[in-house]
Amino acid sequence: MAEGHNKNLFAVFGLLYGAVCWGLIWYPYRLMSEAGVSGVASSFYTYSIALLIGALLFCVRWRRVHLLPKSAVWLGLIAGWTNLSYVLAVINGEVMRVMLLFYLSPLWTLLLAYFWLKEPIHRGGFLTILISLLGAFVMLHDFNNISWQWPLPQSTAEWLALSSGMGFSLTNVITRKSVHLSIAAKSMLVWAGVAGMSLLLMPFIGKAFPSPSYFTLTHWGVMTLIALLLITATLFVQYGVTQMTAVRASVLFLFELVVAAIASYYLAHEVMAWNEWLGGALIVSAALMAALLPH
């Protein structure tokens, strides 16, 4: 009994730890950006450090690389874009708007599961979709402008956040469609995917790719800290979701929004308008409803 209780407490800790990490990780990335390092370059180095550490931690698993299914390549690329676009969005956009747009991901998951996996959308699913869309409308619409305009993302960062949520949903669907992958394999695929996508995008950002000699000891310290946060958050969250129901895990992970709201207010002095609070509440409600839907 005590062992099961301890496992449950550790699973809760793992999910809350992951939520805190993802609610704060935008800040060291912004520090790197203010130091003149683009989000693409800092993503390449931080995820490469994570990949190197992961390769040392999971070295015994390298002999099984050739057994990975072809879907693993797509998983790595799409998960890579998901994480890279999220980093670029939180560096350049308003943190809470970016995160709430990302949390539209249950909407895309329902639609992808319907069209790709042929899973039916029941009444609760349609209600979730409507609430998600209503939340996005309320958050994105400019109520100070009396003329009608489509409530679309207002900056590149917000489009990136939207695409990140879509990528996250697609990653989930591919994972369900592919053969079982271990926590180590999924983690390594994500880290390799981000590093690879960063290299692909580097020629298009208009900045020189900084060599390792460009960085100071402080830069390396910040990037190593980010990499350690990425590794520990990934492993703790993966453990947590395997030890409890998806509903409870989803509810706990929404703590990320609380952390981000407090951090963005005190660290970046960002304040949300009334319509952003209301739209955000609707989006979070839809995410909770999606978690409660029967599978």
Order of alpha helices (4+ residues) and beta strands (2+ residues): alpha-alpha-alpha-alpha-alpha-alpha-alpha-alpha-alpha-alpha-alpha-alpha-alpha
